Amino acid sequence: MRTLPLALSAVVALAGCSAQPAQQASVTSLAAVQVQEQATRLIEARVPRNATLASLLRAHQVSDDIVNHFVEAAKKQFDLRRIRADRPYRLQVGLDGAIREFTYQIDADKFLKVVGGDDKAADALPDYDVQVLPYEKHKALMSIRGEISREAPSLIAAVNVAGESISLALEFARVFEGEVDFGNELQPGDSFEILFEKVVREGEFGGYGDIVAARFTTSGRSFEAFRYAIPGQKADYYDRDGRSMRRFFLKSPLKFEPRVTSGFSFRRVHPVLKTARAHRGVDYGAPSGAPVLSVASGTVTRAGWTGGGGNSVYIKHDNGYETRYLHFSKIASGLRAGMRVSQGELIGYVGSTGLSTGPHLHYELLKGGTHVNPLDEHRKLPPGQPIPSAALAAYVEHRDRQAYRFAGAPDRPLGQLARAVTASPGPVAGN
């Protein structure tokens, strides 16, 4: 009767003996994989000037036969002429010289990824899996608050002090461009608050999304803007009462950097002719080459040389208005009389052609054929078109919800919410 336990013991012993080599083989295999993974060179760098994909790989001692094979595979999925200087790339090369993996940032939205397959034979070149892939992105909701001061006298500087970049400042200025001339109306003590989307890509900053809500306070006046899409229409910005932030005219034909160097006058000594004559417009000081925009939609009536005005553009608008832009260094490519232009469209570049002592933009506004002071006339213009009454209730609900997020709860001022992040679910396709 003892034979069964003895037999069972033998079986267990044999099983133990057979398991030990298998266990050792498994450990050995794992160690080999770990050694193989570690036996690579990892290069993370940026593309140098005038580099090609081939020269990039050769700079890291990849052999010519592998380089040629790799380039042929990559160009089937990606135009290699689009390799740009200063873009980041990542290259993983085995100690045997084979390329294990290569990634290259094409732009803010996508990247090139090439992965090497296993060799089918010792002397065979690997197959490469080449893909152009989108970056996984998320949007975070942020809020900042800032103030114009002696240390930060411009909107760009103040936004920078608040921790954000020029592109956010430019977009903020665009929202309020019908209300505020950011080149000439800013003064210490003016403040702003912005609720905006920030794009996070691969854990890093990937650009800005939309400004959701914004407020600008100057000289005791407060302007508010809320992004909202009326059903069936594109999203736009509206004030607290539901009126469009788009005005008939932009505050200025330039971005918010310029300053008024000479105002509207019926008697001014001309800087070149040295005689007293009317100055029927406004001069904006700006660097040569600065872009000039049409302040309203209209039809170009003149685009060319006008003698003392140099290179000039005249535009006829609705309601009997006409605008004139003088002394361009260059008129926008393709612009000619008879063309229709939109509000904010590029029409030329600041220069000093004609009777001019230096780079500037001379801007005129005519109403019913008579010159009027552009700065005064802009202030008289009525507010934008209101949201239709049928959509107003929904807008008010949206406005109040955003205003609460923007300003915070009653016991939590905006300053405590600054830099707060609320990640939206899932990736987004782009900025």
C-alpha positions as CSV (number, residue, x, y, z in Angstrom):
1,M,0.0,0.0,0.0
2,R,3.0,2.3,0.3
3,T,3.7,2.1,-3.4
4,L,1.2,4.9,-4.3
5,P,2.8,7.6,-2.1
6,L,6.2,6.6,-3.3
7,A,5.1,6.8,-6.9
8,L,3.4,10.1,-6.3
9,S,6.6,11.5,-4.6
10,A,8.6,10.4,-7.7
11,V,6.2,12.1,-10.0
12,V,6.4,15.3,-8.0
13,A,10.2,15.1,-7.9
14,L,10.3,14.5,-11.6
15,A,8.0,17.5,-12.2
16,G,10.2,19.7,-10.0
17,C,13.3,18.6,-12.0
18,S,11.6,19.3,-15.3
19,A,10.3,22.7,-14.1
20,Q,13.7,24.0,-13.1
21,P,15.2,24.1,-16.6
22,A,12.1,25.7,-18.0
23,Q,12.2,28.3,-15.3
24,Q,15.9,29.0,-16.0
25,A,15.1,29.2,-19.7
26,S,12.4,31.7,-19.1
27,V,14.7,33.9,-16.9
28,T,17.4,33.6,-19.5
29,S,15.0,34.6,-22.3
30,L,13.8,37.6,-20.3
31,A,17.4,38.7,-19.6
32,A,18.2,38.4,-23.3
33,V,15.2,40.6,-24.2
34,Q,16.3,43.2,-21.6
35,V,19.9,43.2,-23.0
36,Q,18.5,43.5,-26.5
37,E,16.3,46.5,-25.4
38,Q,19.3,48.2,-23.8
39,A,21.6,47.5,-26.7
40,T,20.5,50.6,-28.6
41,R,21.5,54.2,-29.0
42,L,18.8,56.8,-28.4
43,I,19.2,60.2,-30.0
44,E,16.8,63.1,-29.3
45,A,17.6,66.3,-31.2
46,R,16.4,69.0,-33.6
47,V,16.9,69.0,-37.4
48,P,19.9,71.2,-38.3
49,R,19.7,73.7,-41.2
50,N,19.8,72.4,-44.7
51,A,19.5,68.8,-43.5
52,T,17.7,66.0,-45.4
53,L,16.5,62.8,-43.9
54,A,19.4,61.0,-45.4
55,S,22.0,63.4,-44.1
56,L,20.4,63.3,-40.7
57,L,20.8,59.5,-40.5
58,R,24.3,59.5,-41.8
59,A,25.3,62.1,-39.2
60,H,24.5,59.4,-36.6
61,Q,26.7,56.8,-38.3
62,V,23.9,54.8,-40.0
63,S,25.3,52.9,-43.0
64,D,24.5,54.0,-46.5
65,D,22.6,50.8,-47.4
66,I,20.3,51.2,-44.4
67,V,19.9,54.9,-45.1
68,N,18.9,54.4,-48.7
69,H,16.5,51.6,-47.8
70,F,15.0,53.7,-44.9
71,V,14.5,56.8,-47.1
72,E,12.8,54.8,-49.9
73,A,10.3,53.3,-47.4
74,A,9.6,56.7,-45.6
75,K,9.0,58.7,-48.8
76,K,6.1,56.4,-49.8
77,Q,4.1,57.8,-46.9
78,F,5.6,61.3,-46.4
79,D,7.0,64.0,-48.7
80,L,10.6,64.2,-47.4
81,R,10.9,67.7,-48.8
82,R,8.8,68.8,-45.9
83,I,11.6,68.1,-43.4
84,R,12.2,71.4,-41.7
85,A,15.0,72.9,-39.7
86,D,14.6,73.0,-35.9
87,R,11.8,70.4,-35.7
88,P,12.4,67.8,-33.0
89,Y,13.1,64.2,-33.9
90,R,13.9,60.9,-32.0
91,L,16.1,58.1,-33.4
92,Q,16.7,54.7,-31.9
93,V,19.5,52.7,-33.4
94,G,20.6,49.2,-32.5
95,L,24.2,48.4,-31.8
96,D,24.1,46.4,-35.0
97,G,23.5,49.7,-36.8
98,A,19.8,48.9,-37.7
99,I,17.2,51.6,-37.1
100,R,14.7,50.5,-34.5
101,E,12.5,53.5,-34.5
102,F,12.4,57.1,-35.9
103,T,9.9,59.9,-35.1
104,Y,9.7,63.4,-36.5
105,Q,7.4,66.3,-35.6
106,I,5.7,67.3,-38.9
107,D,3.7,70.2,-37.3
108,A,1.7,70.9,-34.2
109,D,-0.9,68.3,-35.2
110,K,0.9,65.3,-36.5
111,F,4.2,63.4,-36.6
112,L,6.0,60.8,-38.7
113,K,6.7,57.4,-37.1
114,V,8.9,54.7,-38.7
115,V,9.4,51.4,-36.9
116,G,11.9,48.7,-38.1
117,G,10.7,45.1,-38.3
118,D,12.7,41.9,-37.6
119,D,15.2,40.8,-40.2
120,K,14.0,37.8,-42.2
121,A,17.6,36.8,-42.8
122,A,20.9,37.7,-41.4
123,D,21.9,39.7,-44.5
124,A,18.4,41.1,-45.2
125,L,17.3,44.7,-44.6
126,P,14.4,45.1,-42.3
127,D,10.9,46.1,-43.4
128,Y,9.7,49.4,-42.1
129,D,6.3,50.3,-40.8
130,V,5.8,54.0,-41.9
131,Q,2.9,56.1,-40.5
132,V,1.8,59.7,-40.3
133,L,-0.1,59.9,-37.0
134,P,-2.0,62.7,-35.2
135,Y,-0.8,63.8,-31.8
136,E,-3.2,63.1,-29.0
137,K,-4.4,66.5,-27.7
138,H,-6.5,67.7,-24.8
139,K,-8.0,71.1,-24.1
140,A,-7.6,72.7,-20.7
141,L,-9.7,75.6,-19.5
142,M,-7.6,78.4,-18.1
143,S,-8.1,81.8,-16.7
144,I,-5.7,84.7,-16.2
145,R,-6.0,88.3,-15.0
146,G,-3.6,91.1,-15.7
147,E,-3.1,94.9,-15.6
148,I,-1.4,97.5,-17.7
149,S,1.3,99.2,-15.6
150,R,4.6,101.1,-16.0
151,E,6.4,97.8,-16.0
152,A,4.0,96.2,-18.5
153,P,2.7,99.2,-20.6
154,S,1.3,97.1,-23.5
155,L,-1.2,94.3,-23.7
156,I,1.5,91.9,-25.0
157,A,3.7,92.7,-22.0
158,A,0.9,92.4,-19.5
159,V,-0.2,89.0,-20.9
160,N,3.4,87.9,-20.8
161,V,3.6,88.9,-17.1
162,A,0.5,86.8,-16.5
163,G,2.3,83.8,-17.9
164,E,1.0,83.6,-21.4
165,S,2.3,84.4,-24.9
166,I,1.8,87.0,-27.6
167,S,-0.6,84.9,-29.6
168,L,-3.2,85.0,-26.8
169,A,-2.7,88.8,-26.5
170,L,-3.3,89.1,-30.3
171,E,-6.5,87.0,-30.1
172,F,-7.7,89.0,-27.1
173,A,-7.1,92.3,-29.0
174,R,-9.0,90.9,-32.0
175,V,-12.1,90.2,-29.8
176,F,-12.2,93.8,-28.7
177,E,-10.9,95.5,-31.8
178,G,-14.2,97.2,-32.5
179,E,-14.3,98.8,-29.0
180,V,-10.7,99.5,-28.0
181,D,-7.7,100.9,-29.9
182,F,-5.0,99.0,-28.1
183,G,-2.3,101.2,-29.6
184,N,-3.5,104.5,-28.3
185,E,-6.0,104.1,-25.5
186,L,-4.2,101.9,-22.9
187,Q,-3.1,103.5,-19.6
188,P,-1.8,102.2,-16.3
189,G,-4.6,100.7,-14.2
190,D,-6.4,99.2,-17.2
191,S,-7.1,95.5,-16.5
192,F,-8.2,92.4,-18.3
193,E,-9.5,88.9,-17.5
194,I,-9.5,86.0,-20.0
195,L,-11.1,82.6,-19.8
196,F,-9.5,80.5,-22.6
197,E,-8.7,77.1,-23.9
198,K,-5.1,75.8,-23.8
199,V,-4.1,72.8,-25.9
200,V,-2.0,70.2,-24.2
201,R,-0.1,67.8,-26.5
202,E,1.9,64.9,-25.2
203,G,1.9,66.6,-21.8
204,E,3.3,69.8,-23.2
205,F,1.9,73.2,-24.4
206,G,0.4,72.8,-27.9
207,G,-1.1,76.2,-28.6
208,Y,-4.3,78.0,-27.7
209,G,-7.9,77.1,-28.5
210,D,-10.7,79.6,-28.3
211,I,-11.2,82.5,-25.9
212,V,-14.4,81.5,-24.1
213,A,-15.0,84.8,-22.3
214,A,-13.1,88.0,-21.8
215,R,-13.3,91.4,-20.0
216,F,-11.4,94.6,-20.5
217,T,-11.7,97.6,-18.1
218,T,-10.4,101.0,-19.0
219,S,-11.1,104.5,-17.7
220,G,-14.0,103.2,-15.6
221,R,-15.6,101.4,-18.6
222,S,-15.8,97.6,-18.7
223,F,-16.2,95.6,-22.0
224,E,-17.2,92.0,-21.9
225,A,-17.3,89.4,-24.6
226,F,-18.7,85.8,-24.6
227,R,-18.2,83.3,-27.4
228,Y,-21.5,81.8,-28.6
229,A,-22.9,80.0,-31.6
230,I,-26.4,80.9,-32.7
231,P,-28.0,77.7,-34.0
232,G,-27.1,77.3,-37.6
233,Q,-24.3,79.9,-37.5
234,K,-20.6,80.0,-36.8
235,A,-19.6,81.0,-33.2
236,D,-18.8,84.6,-32.6
237,Y,-18.4,87.1,-29.8
238,Y,-21.3,89.0,-28.1
239,D,-21.4,91.5,-25.3
240,R,-23.4,91.1,-22.1
241,D,-26.6,92.3,-23.7
242,G,-26.2,89.9,-26.7
243,R,-25.0,92.4,-29.2
244,S,-22.3,91.3,-31.7
245,M,-18.8,92.5,-30.8
246,R,-18.3,93.1,-34.6
247,R,-18.6,96.8,-35.3
248,F,-19.0,98.4,-38.8
249,F,-15.4,99.6,-38.5
250,L,-12.4,98.3,-36.7
251,K,-10.9,100.7,-34.2
252,S,-7.7,100.8,-36.2
253,P,-6.5,99.6,-39.6
254,L,-3.3,98.3,-37.9
255,K,-2.7,95.9,-35.1
256,F,-2.6,97.3,-31.6
257,E,1.1,98.3,-31.6
258,P,0.7,101.7,-33.5
259,R,0.4,105.2,-32.1
260,V,-1.2,108.3,-33.5
261,T,1.6,110.6,-34.6
262,S,-0.6,113.2,-36.2
263,G,-4.3,113.8,-35.8
264,F,-7.1,115.1,-37.9
265,S,-6.8,118.8,-38.5
266,F,-8.1,121.5,-40.9
267,R,-4.8,123.4,-40.7
268,R,-1.4,121.7,-40.2
269,V,2.1,122.5,-41.4
270,H,3.0,119.8,-43.9
271,P,6.3,118.2,-42.8
272,V,7.6,118.0,-46.4
273,L,6.0,121.0,-48.2
274,K,6.3,123.3,-45.1
275,T,3.0,125.0,-45.8
276,A,-0.2,125.1,-43.8
277,R,-2.8,122.8,-45.2
278,A,-5.6,120.5,-43.9
279,H,-4.6,117.1,-42.6
280,R,-7.8,115.2,-43.5
281,G,-6.8,111.9,-41.8
282,V,-4.9,110.3,-39.0
283,D,-1.2,109.3,-39.1
284,Y,-0.2,106.1,-37.4
285,G,3.4,105.5,-36.6
286,A,4.4,102.0,-37.4
287,P,7.5,100.1,-38.7
288,S,7.9,99.6,-42.4
289,G,6.3,96.4,-43.5
290,A,3.7,96.3,-40.8
291,P,0.4,94.8,-42.2
292,V,-2.5,97.1,-42.9
293,L,-6.1,95.8,-42.7
294,S,-9.3,97.0,-44.2
295,V,-11.4,98.4,-41.3
296,A,-14.7,97.3,-42.9
297,S,-16.0,95.1,-45.8
298,G,-16.2,97.0,-49.1
299,T,-15.1,97.3,-52.7
300,V,-11.7,98.5,-53.7
301,T,-12.0,101.6,-55.9
302,R,-8.3,102.4,-56.3
303,A,-5.1,100.4,-55.7
304,G,-1.9,102.0,-57.0
305,W,0.2,105.2,-57.1
306,T,-1.5,108.4,-56.1
307,G,1.3,111.0,-56.3
308,G,1.8,112.5,-52.9
309,G,0.0,109.6,-51.3
310,G,2.4,107.1,-52.8
311,N,1.1,103.6,-53.0
312,S,-2.5,103.8,-51.8
313,V,-5.7,101.9,-51.5
314,Y,-9.2,103.4,-51.5
315,I,-12.2,101.3,-50.4
316,K,-15.9,102.1,-50.7
317,H,-18.2,100.8,-47.9
318,D,-21.9,100.7,-47.2
319,N,-23.8,103.6,-45.7
320,G,-21.9,106.2,-47.8
321,Y,-18.5,105.6,-46.2
322,E,-15.1,105.4,-47.9
323,T,-11.6,104.7,-46.4
324,R,-8.2,105.6,-47.8
325,Y,-4.8,104.2,-46.9
326,L,-1.7,106.0,-48.1
327,H,2.1,105.6,-48.3
328,F,2.2,101.8,-48.5
329,S,5.6,100.2,-49.1
330,K,3.7,97.5,-51.0
331,I,0.1,96.9,-51.9
332,A,-1.2,93.4,-51.0
333,S,-0.5,90.9,-53.8
334,G,-3.3,90.7,-56.4
335,L,-5.3,93.6,-54.9
336,R,-6.9,95.7,-57.6
337,A,-9.9,98.0,-58.2
338,G,-13.2,96.3,-58.3
339,M,-12.3,93.6,-55.8
340,R,-14.4,92.9,-52.8
341,V,-12.5,92.8,-49.4
342,S,-13.7,91.7,-46.0
343,Q,-13.3,93.4,-42.7
344,G,-9.8,92.7,-41.3
345,E,-8.4,91.5,-44.7
346,L,-4.8,92.4,-45.6
347,I,-4.6,95.3,-48.1
348,G,-1.0,96.4,-47.9
349,Y,2.1,97.2,-45.8
350,V,3.3,100.3,-44.0
351,G,5.9,102.3,-45.9
352,S,7.1,105.8,-46.8
353,T,6.2,106.3,-50.4
354,G,5.0,109.6,-51.8
355,L,5.4,112.8,-49.8
356,S,6.5,111.3,-46.5
357,T,9.3,111.8,-44.0
358,G,9.3,108.3,-42.6
359,P,7.4,105.0,-42.3
360,H,3.8,105.6,-41.3
361,L,0.2,104.9,-42.3
362,H,-2.0,107.9,-43.3
363,Y,-5.6,106.8,-42.9
364,E,-8.6,108.8,-44.1
365,L,-12.4,108.4,-43.6
366,L,-15.0,110.0,-45.8
367,K,-18.8,110.1,-45.2
368,G,-21.0,111.1,-48.0
369,G,-17.9,112.3,-49.9
370,T,-16.7,114.6,-47.0
371,H,-13.7,113.9,-44.9
372,V,-14.5,113.3,-41.2
373,N,-12.2,112.6,-38.2
374,P,-11.8,108.8,-38.2
375,L,-11.3,108.6,-34.4
376,D,-14.5,110.6,-33.7
377,E,-16.6,108.8,-36.3
378,H,-15.6,105.4,-35.0
379,R,-16.8,106.3,-31.5
380,K,-20.2,107.3,-32.9
381,L,-20.9,104.0,-34.6
382,P,-23.8,101.9,-33.2
383,P,-23.2,98.6,-31.5
384,G,-23.3,95.4,-33.5
385,Q,-26.3,93.4,-34.5
386,P,-28.1,91.7,-31.5
387,I,-28.8,88.0,-31.1
388,P,-32.3,87.2,-32.4
389,S,-34.9,87.3,-29.7
390,A,-35.7,83.6,-30.2
391,A,-32.1,82.7,-29.2
392,L,-31.6,85.3,-26.5
393,A,-32.8,83.2,-23.5
394,A,-30.3,80.4,-24.4
395,Y,-27.5,83.0,-24.8
396,V,-28.2,84.5,-21.4
397,E,-28.0,81.1,-19.8
398,H,-24.7,80.4,-21.6
399,R,-23.4,83.9,-20.7
400,D,-24.2,83.5,-17.0
401,R,-22.6,80.0,-16.9
402,Q,-19.4,81.3,-18.5
403,A,-19.4,84.5,-16.4
404,Y,-19.5,82.3,-13.2
405,R,-16.6,80.3,-14.4
406,F,-14.8,83.4,-15.5
407,A,-15.3,85.4,-12.3
408,G,-15.5,82.5,-9.8
409,A,-18.0,81.9,-7.0
410,P,-18.9,85.0,-4.8
411,D,-16.4,83.9,-2.2
412,R,-13.7,83.0,-4.7
413,P,-12.4,86.0,-6.7
414,L,-10.8,85.4,-10.1
415,G,-7.3,85.7,-8.6
416,Q,-7.8,82.4,-6.8
417,L,-8.9,80.7,-10.0
418,A,-6.0,81.9,-12.1
419,R,-4.1,79.0,-13.6
420,A,-6.9,76.6,-12.7
421,V,-7.2,73.8,-15.2
422,T,-10.3,71.7,-16.1
423,A,-9.3,69.0,-18.7
424,S,-11.9,68.2,-21.3
425,P,-12.5,64.5,-21.9
426,G,-10.8,62.9,-24.8
427,P,-8.3,64.1,-27.5
428,V,-8.9,66.9,-29.9
429,A,-7.9,66.9,-33.5
430,G,-6.2,70.3,-33.7
431,N,-5.9,73.8,-32.3
